[in-house]
Amino acid sequence: MTKHHWISLFFALGIFVADRAHKYVQIEMQGWRGGEFVTVAPFFDYVLVWNTGISYGLLGDLPITALLVIMGAAFALLTVWWWRAETMIAQIGLAICLGGAASHIIDRWIYGAVPDFFHLHWGDWSFYIFNISDMAITFGVIILILDMLLAGRGQKSPQ
């Protein structure tokens, strides 16, 4: 394992710990169970909604076991990609995605669903309800796209 792999693991661990800590505080310490609602701004609410599907509730009718198998397979494929990634930026982007994905797998295992807290909306139009892991996965994908489009070519990590 290269030095860059180790560095990227710190990103994965940081995302994982931040997401787990946030959920622990809200669910276990504060006792939120779902339906709680705090208006923060005209376009942003702090809530607890249980996502039984994958993204935007897709596949929400599948049994939890099936979702865990799908998520486990995706996690394994991302891990192989992370291991083989040739640039540190790609390794970091993938590690950030892996940290978020690992936390989602734990959510499915513990709760049977993923708790989402941050609700962006405009009036009655609801854009998205998400959590720290979702933000991390989105950010990791943006890093990967930037790596593919703009940066990193010719800057391979030492193997």
N, C-alpha and C positions, 0 to 999 in steps of 0.2 A: 504494500500500500504506500502510495507516495505522500509527501508532505502536504500536497494540495488536497488529497483525499481527507487527511486528518483535519485540515483547516475547514473544509466544507462540512465535515461532521459537526463542528461547533455550531454552524448555522442551523443544521437539522435539529440538534439538541436544543438550541435556543428557542426555536419555533415550537417544538414539542412541549417544552417546559412552560413556556408562556401560555400556550393554549390550555394545557392541563390545569395550570394554576388558576387561570381565569374561570374555567368551568367549575373547578372545585370550590372557589369562593362563592360563585353565584348559586350553584346547585346545592352543595353540601353545607356551606357555612351560612349563606343567606336564606336557604330553604326555598329557592325558586323552583317551581314545578311545571310551569307553563302558563302562558296567558298574562304574566306580569308585563307592565307597560309604563315606561317613563319617557315623557316627551323631553328631548334635549334641545331640539331646534325645529323650526317649521318643516324641515325636510329630513329629520333624523330622530328616530325613537330607539330607546334601549328596551328590548323585549326578550322574552324567551319563547321560542317556537321550536318544536321538535320536528326535524326533517327526517321522515322515514324513507325517503328515496335517496338518490345519489345527488345529482345537480338539478336544481329547480324541482326537486321532488320526483325526478324520473325514476322509474323502476320501483316506486314506492309500494307496489302490490306484491313484490317478490318477498319470499320468506327471508328472515335475517340471515340464515345460513347461506342462502344463495348470494346475498349481497356481500357477505364476508368472503366468500370464495372469489367473487369478481374483484373485490377490493384487494384481496391477497395476491391475486394474479397480477393486477396492475402494479401493486407495490413491488412484486418480484421483478417485473419487466423494467420498472424505473430504476431499481437497484442495479440491474445488469447494465443499463444505459449509464448510470452514474459511475460504475466501476470502470467502464470502457471509455468514458468521456475523455477527450484529448485536451481540453482547455480547462483552466481553473474556473473560469466564469461559468462554463457549462456544468462543472461539478458542483459549484455553489448553487446555481439555479435548480439543479436536480435535487440537491440535498435539502433545499428549502421546501420543495414539493414533497419530498419524502418525510420530512418532519411533520408537515401538515397532514399528509395521508396517514401516517402512523397514529396521530391523535384521533383521526376520524375512525380508524379501525378500532381503537380502544373505546370510542363512544358507542359504536355498534355493539361491541362486546358487553359493555357495562349497562348501557341504557336501552339498547335496541333501536336507537335513532341518534341523529347528530343534533345537539343543541345549537341553535343559531340565536344571536343576540342583537346584532346591529341592523337596523331597518332603515334603508334609504327610500324615500318616497317624495313625490311631488303632488300635493293635494291628495286626491283619492287614488292616484296612480302609484302603485308599489313597484319599485325597481328591483329590490333585492334584499333579502335578510341573510346575513352571513356571520361568520365568526373569525377568530384570529387565524385559524388554519386555512380557511377559505382565502383570506387576504394573502397569506403566505404562498399558497399554491398559485394564485393569480400572479403575484410578484415573481415567483420562480419561473412561471411560463413566460412572462415578459422578458426576464433575463435570458432565457433560452432563445427566444425570438431575436433579441438583440445580438446575442452571440452568433446566431446563424446569419443574420443580415449584415451586421456592421463590424463586429469586433472579433478578436480572438484568432482569426485565421493566421496561421504561422506562429502562434504563441502556444504551442503544445506544452503540456505539463511533462516534466521529466518522468519517464517510466522506469 
